[in-house]
Amino acid sequence: MPREVTRTIHGGEEATEGVEPFITPIYQTAIFPYPLDDGKKFRGRPLKYSREDNPTNVVLERRLALLEDGDDALVFSSGMAAISSCFFHFLKSGSKLVLSRDVYGVTIPLAKSFEKYGVEVDLRGPEIEDIIDAIKGDNVLVFVESISNPLLRVLDIDEIASVCREANASLIVDNTFATPLNLKPLSHGAHVVIHSLTKYIAGHNDVIGGAIISDTKTIEGLWQVRTRLGCILDPHAAFLILRGLKTLNARLRISQESAKAIAEYLEDHNLVTKVYYPGLPSHPSYEIAKRLLRGYGSVVSFEVKGDEATAKRFLRNLKVIKPSPSLGGCESLASHPASSSHRDLPREERARLGISENLIRLSIGLEDVNDLIEDIDSALKSASSP
């Protein structure tokens, strides 16, 4: 019979033997029993340490791989950790990274930091012809977003993937804005898909995470990178993301319907000079979006009539919609890209991309669409009369 002190550590453990939970639990443990025999294996390796693999994470990884039509997936502590791991895996001295200019603002300085390792970073676009023109030479990695932030350009992934195949280049697509319900880039020829799980997939603005989905060989190499960098997702975060993912279809259907209604409303508003939404015929990417996407997402960007001060007054006057970064959650959010997501870009570079000082980005959530429209209208009117 174990003594009292030993019981404080091991007492009652036998009570859960053979229990099979209906919902994937949080395996909040750093270690597992040392695999003296075959034991449980993930990716051909014995389960022993949560920096390498964790059962909660593996369920999420397999679910994401199924959704994106990939062989396997890995989850990370953030979307930027996923992007960083991809760069560490694919890039080496003499490599060329072709990066679309209108990717998430933080991705660009990250890419530039690899120049000190002998990597050529070639910023191109946002026109697809300019991106394609750069896909030449050996050891080329191309990184684009399926729907860009914040002007919501939709690139022709089919065409870019075709050029990459001919050039023996690797194509990474950040599919965060589209989600796997609206686009599956691997099925269109991409080699790797990245997600910020923080956004639509988790869907509740309460957890941060990232993911990479690809073929088995690529995931094996990236697993080595993730293990060495130590940027695996925490299992509690994985549990929350699994829970959020279950409602992705329902959430996206509602928020997309509202986003389209709001985009159409803004297009006719006398205090708005321009609206960006790929589901509008006026959007430059409309025809490509109509061909590639099953839905147009729930982000709407627009330019208020006025200047930066007008845009910020608009944000301050919102009541239902919250001024905040991020997107894809239940709550509607508004941001000012020039001073938030793209603040680190020089003003002339923002101007080149079309990110004006009076640009607002809306992430439409699950509130009543009429309340959102009334909130936007009231804030626009207040902003125009300082």
Secondary structure, 3 states (H helix, E strand, C coil): CCCHHHHHHHCCHHHHCCCCCCCCCCCCCCECCCCCCCCCEECCEECCECCCCCHHHHHHHHHHHHHCCCCEEEEECCHHHHHHHHHHHHCCCCCEEEEECCCCCCHHHHHHHHHHHCCEEEEECCCHHHHHHCCCCCCEEEEEECECCCCCCECCHHHHHHHHHHHCCEEEEECCCCCCCCCCHHHHCCCEEEEECCCCCCCCCCCCCEEEEECHHHHHHHHHHHHHHCCECCHHHHHHHHHHHCCHHHHHHHHHHHHHHHHHHHHCCCCEEEEECCCCCCCCCHHHHHHHCCCCCCEEEEEECCCHHHHHHHHHHCCCCEECCCCCCCCCEEECHHHCCCCCCCHHHHHHHCCCCCEEEEECCCCCHHHHHHHHHHHHHHHCCC
